């Protein structure tokens, strides 16, 4: 039995999830909001854009201007999506 690393997980199209091939920041954020909700995103990532009157539009504006925040969001997406594809519980 082989074990896949999160970096090896592939989406339905066969692309490595860790490469974020064809995935926009908006799609990433929508996925995370659907998976976790705003309060849980704030608890996990500690960003005001998720705590203070959150919306997709305002969060995208912040994330596009703040590289460290975008990196954290992308890392959470990769972990969550990889777990989903591999049939593991979401982190």
Protein Blocks (a to p, Z undefined) as FASTA:
>chain_A
ZZddfklpccfkopafklogoiafklmmmmmmmmnommlmmmmnopaklmnopafklmmm
mmmmmmklmmmmmmmmmmmmmmmmnopacZZ
